[in-house]
Amino acid sequence: MAIHSLHDLLRRSVKRNGMGPEITASQIIRCANDFLSDILPVQRRSDARAVSLRSGTLKLYTKSSSVNQYLRPFEEELKDRIAEKFREQKVSKIFYQINRDSFQ
């Protein structure tokens, strides 16, 4: 019986089960949330968060329309940051959804 490294076993398992896109999407969401915490004022850091990535559309939940307006000028910078880290996955659109229930 051959001994394989844990890294190789995990990589083959992920590839075999087709989980690669889901793992990449979760990493992109984490990157987007880190970006949001960097650009939002300290007292407003919890007012927006990335929740999903599907077909190149990143969905952000926000607390209010004023948060949406604050974030819009930073869209290209967010897309660029994601493109730097994840060359194989492109975010073409950012969708804002006001969802006050998720912030309570």
C-alpha positions as CSV (number, residue, x, y, z in Angstrom):
1,M,0.0,0.0,0.0
2,A,1.4,3.3,-1.1
3,I,1.6,6.2,1.3
4,H,0.2,9.5,0.0
5,S,0.5,13.0,1.5
6,L,-2.6,14.5,3.0
7,H,-2.4,17.3,0.5
8,D,-2.6,14.9,-2.5
9,L,-5.4,13.0,-0.9
10,L,-7.5,16.1,-0.3
11,R,-6.8,17.5,-3.8
12,R,-7.9,14.2,-5.4
13,S,-11.0,14.0,-3.2
14,V,-12.0,17.6,-4.1
15,K,-11.5,17.0,-7.8
16,R,-13.3,13.6,-7.7
17,N,-16.4,15.0,-5.9
18,G,-16.5,18.2,-8.0
19,M,-16.2,20.6,-5.0
20,G,-13.6,22.9,-6.5
21,P,-16.0,25.6,-7.7
22,E,-17.8,25.7,-4.3
23,I,-14.5,26.0,-2.4
24,T,-13.3,28.8,-4.8
25,A,-16.6,30.6,-4.3
26,S,-16.3,30.5,-0.5
27,Q,-12.8,31.8,-0.7
28,I,-14.0,34.7,-3.0
29,I,-16.8,35.5,-0.5
30,R,-14.2,35.6,2.3
31,C,-12.0,37.9,0.2
32,A,-15.0,40.2,-0.5
33,N,-15.9,40.3,3.2
34,D,-12.3,41.2,4.1
35,F,-12.4,44.0,1.5
36,L,-15.7,45.3,2.9
37,S,-14.3,45.4,6.4
38,D,-11.3,47.4,5.1
39,I,-13.4,50.1,3.3
40,L,-16.4,50.5,5.7
41,P,-16.0,52.9,8.6
42,V,-15.3,51.1,11.9
43,Q,-18.8,51.7,13.3
44,R,-20.4,50.4,10.1
45,R,-18.3,47.3,9.4
46,S,-21.2,45.0,10.2
47,D,-23.6,46.8,7.8
48,A,-22.6,44.8,4.7
49,R,-21.4,41.3,3.8
50,A,-20.9,39.1,0.8
51,V,-23.2,36.0,0.9
52,S,-23.0,34.2,-2.5
53,L,-21.3,34.0,-5.9
54,R,-23.2,32.5,-8.8
55,S,-22.4,32.8,-12.5
56,G,-20.1,35.7,-12.0
57,T,-22.5,37.7,-9.8
58,L,-21.4,38.5,-6.3
59,K,-24.4,39.1,-4.0
60,L,-24.0,41.5,-1.0
61,Y,-26.5,41.8,1.8
62,T,-26.6,45.4,3.1
63,K,-28.4,47.0,6.0
64,S,-29.7,50.0,4.0
65,S,-29.6,51.8,0.7
66,S,-27.1,54.3,2.1
67,V,-24.7,51.5,2.6
68,N,-25.3,50.5,-1.1
69,Q,-24.5,54.0,-2.2
70,Y,-21.4,54.1,-0.1
71,L,-20.1,50.8,-1.6
72,R,-20.8,51.5,-5.3
73,P,-17.7,53.6,-6.0
74,F,-15.6,50.7,-4.7
75,E,-17.0,48.0,-7.0
76,E,-14.2,48.1,-9.5
77,E,-11.6,47.9,-6.8
78,L,-13.3,44.9,-5.3
79,K,-13.5,43.2,-8.7
80,D,-9.8,43.9,-9.2
81,R,-8.8,42.5,-5.9
82,I,-10.7,39.3,-6.5
83,A,-9.2,39.1,-10.0
84,E,-5.7,39.4,-8.6
85,K,-6.2,36.5,-6.1
86,F,-8.5,34.3,-8.2
87,R,-7.5,34.5,-11.9
88,E,-9.7,31.6,-12.9
89,Q,-12.9,33.1,-11.5
90,K,-14.3,36.4,-12.7
91,V,-16.8,38.6,-10.9
92,S,-18.7,40.5,-13.6
93,K,-21.5,42.0,-11.5
94,I,-22.2,43.0,-7.9
95,F,-25.8,42.7,-6.8
96,Y,-26.9,44.5,-3.6
97,Q,-29.8,43.3,-1.6
98,I,-31.1,45.1,1.4
99,N,-31.7,42.5,4.1
100,R,-32.1,44.0,7.5
101,D,-33.1,40.7,9.1
102,S,-29.7,39.3,8.6
103,F,-28.1,42.1,10.6
104,Q,-30.0,41.7,13.9
